[in-house]
């Protein structure tokens, strides 16, 4: 019976002005194409270029893969709502979106922690880096991140799917977020709220504390470097990752730690755009434009492509 139940995604409210609607549609399409293209290019470069077969780029490839899935979980549905004007989403579609969203958020927390630990070893333990951050350990960290994220989301969504929805069906968000969804249930939600709190603490607090501890150690080590050039070089190694971590955790924590009041719902939606849209969009830009190895790999790939097309034309 519940799978015939439809929800309505209110998004940012009614948009009577056609120009605003067209602008938003164009913006969503542009962001989606740019995000997908940038992250797919990063994945292709990491796989194809031997010089990028290092722990740092292994995690970066995983992060780009995650961001590609992340963007595809939210933006196509948002675009469909804007194009058709139909804001409904089925019960099963809503919970599928919720599952992937929760899984990818938890996975990204662990991946960012793994990347911060990699930076910590590279700067604070350079002599032991190769021995500690070997290929097997990198694979274990990445696999553990994905498995933990999927497990946490599966447990939570399984409990959520047993809630009864018999009243209002309007979700005050542009995707199926868990807090607006819980508010719509006419079941007793105390257990779900408690489970949400426990899982959030267990699956996101440890990676956040590890990330924070790693960067405290990194900054302390960098400040001890006597030369200005050495400090700049060491900081540039992890500055891109630090920017991504700040944007991601900063907005995520504000959204889920602010009081759950109706007056703050619009602010929550705006801030949600930062970790749903902005972070996947800027990741490829930060890691490519600020990284010499990625730029060199991209330049080589473009040169090979140009040479290949020229050979095909000549033949």
N, C-alpha and C positions, 0 to 999 in steps of 0.2 A: 504494500500500500504506500510505503514511504517513497518508493522509487518513482511514483507518479507525481510526487509533490514537486513543485517548481518554486525556486527562489527568484527574487527580482533584485538585481544589483543596481542600487541607486546611483553609484558613482559620485560625481560632483554635482548632482542635481540636474534639473532640466536646463537644456541649452536652446532657448528659442531663437537666438541669433544664428542664422545659417552660416555667416562668415566665421564665427567662433567654432562652430561644429566642423566646418571644412578645414580650418586651421589645425584643430586638434587631431582630425583624421590624418592630415598630412604629416603632422608632428609625430604621431604614433608610428606611422608607416616608416618615416625617415629614421626614427630611433631604432625601430626593430631591425631594419635593413643594416644600419650602421653597426649595431651591437652584434648581430649574427655574423656579419662580414669580418669585423675586427677579431672576434674570438675564434672564428674558424681559421683565419689566417695565422693566428698565434699557434693553434693546434697543429696546423699543417707544417709550419716552420719547425716546431719542436720535434715533430715526428721525422721530418725529412733531413734536417741539418744535423750532421754528426757533432758539430761544435756545441750544439744546444742539448746534448745528451748528458746533462748534469742534474744533480738533485734540485737545484733552484728552478730550472726550466721544466723538469718533470712535474713539480708541484704547480708551476704556472700553467702547463698544459692541462692538468686536472682542473684547475680553477677556471680556465677558459671553457672547458667542456661543461662544467657545472653552470657557468653563467649562460651558456647557450641554452641549456635545458631550463634554467631559471626564467629567462626571458620568454621562452616559448610556452611556459606555464601560464603566464599572466597576459602578455600583450596581445596575442591573437584573439582571446576572448574579449578584451577591451576594444580592439579594433572592430570585431564583429558587432559589438553593441553599438558602436558609433556609426557603422555603415548601415545597419539595418534598422536601428532605432528600437530593436527588440532587446530589452534588458533582462529577459528571463534566462535562467540556467537551471537545468534539471537537478534533482537531488543527487543522483549518481555523479553528474558532471561537477557539481559543487564540491562533493567530498573527494573526488579524484583530484581536483585542483588543490584542495586543502592538503591532501596527502603529499603531493609533489612539492608544494610550497614549503610545508613544514620540514620535509626530508632534506630539501636543498638548503634551507636556512641552517639547519643543524649541521649538515655536511660542510657548509662553507665556514662555519665557526671552527670546526676541527681542522680544515685545510689551512685556514689563516694561522691557526696555532702552529701547525706543522711548518709552515713557511717562516714564521717568526723564530721557531726553534732552529731552523736551518740557518737563518741570519745570525742567530746567537752563536752557533758553533763556528760559522765562518769568521766572525769578528772576534769573539772571546776565546775560542779554542782552535785557532787556525792550524796548529801542529797536529791536532788529533782529528781534524775535520774529515779527512778521507777515510779514516778507520771507523769513525762513529757513524757518519752519514753515507753508508754504503748502499748499493742498489737494493739489497734485500730489505734493509730497514726503511728505505724510502717507499718501497712497495707496501710494506706493512702499515706505515703511517697513512698512505693514501687509501688503501683498502679499509683500514679501520675507520677512517673518516666517513667513507661512503656507507659502510655497514652500520655504524652508530646512528647516522642521520636517518637511514631507512628504517631501522629498528624503532627508534624513538617515535617517528611519525606513524608507523604501523600500529604501535600500542595505543597512541592517542586517538587516531582516527577510528580504530576499532571500537573504542569506548564511545566516541562521539556519534558513531553511526547508530547506536542504540537509543539515542535521545528521541523523544517524540516532538514533532513539530505540528501543531494543530491551530496556531493562531496567525499572527502577522507573518508575512513571508518576504518582507523588504529588508535586504541586507544593506546597512548604511555604509557601503564601501564600494570600490570598483573591482574587487575580487572577493573570493570566499575566505575572509579572514576569520580566525577562530573566535575572537572576542565578540564581534557583532553577531556571529552565528549562534554562540551560546546564549546570547540575550533573547533570541527568537524562540528558544525551546520552552515548552510548557511542562517539561519534566523537572525533577529536582536536580539542579546542576552543581550542587556543592561538591560532589565527588569529582566531577569533571574539572572544576576550577582547582581543586586540590591537586589532582593528577597533573594538570597543566603546570602548576607551580613547581611540583616535584621534578617533573621531566625537564622543565626549563632550567632548574638549578643543576640537575645531574648532567644534562647534555650540553649546556651552554656556559655555565659558570666555570668549570675546570678549563676549557680551552681559552676562555677570556682571561682567567688568572695566569695561565701559562704564557699567553701572548703579552700580557702586561709585565710579568716578571722578566720575560726575555728582553723586552725593550728597555726596561730599567737597567738591566745588566749591560745591554748594548750601548746605551747612552753613557753609562758610567765608564765603560771601557774606552769609548770614543773620546770623552773629555780628558782621559789620561794620556792620550797620544800627544807627544810634544809638538810635532810639526802641524802647521795649519793645513798643508797639502794632504797629509796623512789623515787628518780628521775629516776633511771634505771628501776624500776618496772613500773612507770607511762609511760615512753617513750616506753617500750617494748609492752605496750598495743596497741599502735597505729603505731608502727614503720613499720609493714608490709604494712598497708594501705598507709602510707606516701611514701613508696618505689613505690607501684603500681601507686599512683597518680602522682609522679614525672616522672616516665617512660611514662605514658599515656599522660598526659597533655604536657610534655616537647616535645615529638616527634610530637604530634598532632599540637601543635602551631607552631613549626618550619616548618612543611610541608606546612601548610596553610597560614603562614605569610611571608614565603620567597618570593622574587620576582619570578613571573611566567616566567622564562626564560628556553630555551631549554637546556642550559648548566647545569642547576640544576635539570633536569628531572631525571637523574640517582640517584642523592642524595635523591630526594623526594621518589623514589621507595624503596631505602634502608631504609630510615627512616620510611616509611609506614609499613615495615616489623615489626618494633618494636611494634606499637600499634595493628597490625593485627595478628601477630604471637607470638611475645615475651610476651606481657602482658597476653593473655589467657593461655600461657604455664606456666609462672612463678607464676600466682595467686595461684593455688593449692599448689605449692611448698612453697611459702612464708607463706601462711596461715596455712599450716599443719606442716612444719618442725620447724616453729618458735612459734607454739601454743600448749601448754600442753594439753588443753581440746580436741583438734582435734586428737592429737596423742593417747590420752587415749581412745577416742571413736573408733578410727581405730583399736587399739590393742584389744579392747573388741569385735568388729565386726569380726576380724580375728579369735579370740579364739572361738567365737560362731560357726563360719563357720567350723573350724577344728573339733570341738566337734560334730557338726551335721553330717559331712561327715564320721566321725569315727563311729557314731551310725548307720548310714545307711549301712556301710560295715559290722558291726557286726550282724545286723539283716538280 
